[in-house]
Amino acid sequence: MAAQPETRFWVAFDALVAEWHPCGFVLGWPPTPASGNPHPMHPAITAFANTLTARHAKPIYWVDESLTSAHAEQLLRETGKRRWQARKARLDAVAAALILQTFCDGHATVHPPGAITHAHGKPIDIATP
């Protein structure tokens, strides 16, 4: 029986962590919608961060990912990628690069393993979002 996709992901991810020895992880945090309700991705991101923290006791660096997809879209258009299909294939990678650049520019919030900042700036425990 083949391993489940999630299991394969973590096996590959853990191998990369063992090889590269990162000092922490950079994750994007989508903004809370104007309605004030949590972003639909907040539970999934929190669950991922919880698992990441449980597997690797390293800090998580949270970056506000507001407008990263829009900025990535603009950059891709500027490179001459006019067709949506051509841009869509690269959009997530460019947005991730922008999140990492934001971190490198010093605009991230660091939290020790086991804690994140809620979209409203209040620390919450990852284990109990």
N, C-alpha and C positions, 0 to 999 in steps of 0.2 A: 504494500500500500504506500502511495506517495505521501510525502509530508504535506501538511496544509500550507497554503500560501503564507499565512501569518508566521507559522513556524519557520518556514524557509527564509522569510524576511529577517527574523530575529537571529537565526543562525548566521546569515551573511553579515548582518549588522554587528553582531558580537565579534565576529572574526575581524572586521574592520577596526573596531575599537581596540581589540587585542594587538593588532598590527600597528596602529597609529598612535595609541595612547593619548587621546585628546584630553585637554584639561577641563572641558565642559562641552555643552551642546547649545547651539543657537537655534531657537524656534521662533517662528512668527506667531503673533497674536492678532487675530482680526478684530477690528474695532466693534464696539457695541453699536447696533443699529440705532437710528434716531428714535425708534419706538421705545428704547430702554430695555427691551427684552434681550437676553443673551444672544449672541451670534449663533446661528445654527451649528457652526463648527466648534464652538467652545467645548461641548462635552467630549467630542472625539479628540481634540487637541489635549484636553486635560487628561483623558485616559491614556493617550500616547505618552505624555510627560510622566504620568504616574508609573507606567511600565518602564520607561527609560530610566527613571530615578531608582526604581526597585532593582533593575538589572545592573546599573552602573552608577555608583554613588558619586556623581559629579554635578557641579552646578549647572543650572540651565540659565541661559542668557535669553531673555525675552525681548523681541523686537516688535514694535508696533508696525504691522504690515499694511497700514492704511495706504491705499492708492498704489501699492507696489505693482499690482496687475495692470492698472491703467498706465503707469510709468513704463512698464515692460512693453505694453502694447505700443506706446508712442515710440520707444526706442526701436522696436522691430519695424515699424512703418518707416522710420528714418533710414533704416538699412536697405530699404527698397522692397521689403516683403509686403506686397500689396494685397495678395490673396489671403483671406482669413485662414484657410487650411494651412498655408505655409507659416503663418504667424502662430497659430494654435499649437503646432508641433513644438515650438520653442518657448512658448509663453511661460509655462511653469518654471523652466530652467532659468530664464532671464529674471523672473520675479524672485526666485530663490537667491540668485546672485545679488539682487538689489537688497534683499534682507541681510545677507552676509556683509555686503558693503556698509550698510547702516551700522551693523555691529562693529566692523573694523573702524568706522569713523567715530566710535565711542558713544553711540546713541542706543544703548541697550540697558536693560534693567537686569541685574544679576540676582539670582535667588539660590540659596543653598539647596542641596538635594532635599526634596520633600516639600518645598514651598513654592508657590507661584503668586503672581499678583493678578488679582481679578481685574477685569477691564476698568473698574472704577478706582483702581489704585490701592485696594485693600488686600493685604496678604491673606491667602487662603491655603489650606492644606490640600495638596494634590490628592491625598487618599480620600478626602471627603469634600468633593467639589460642591 
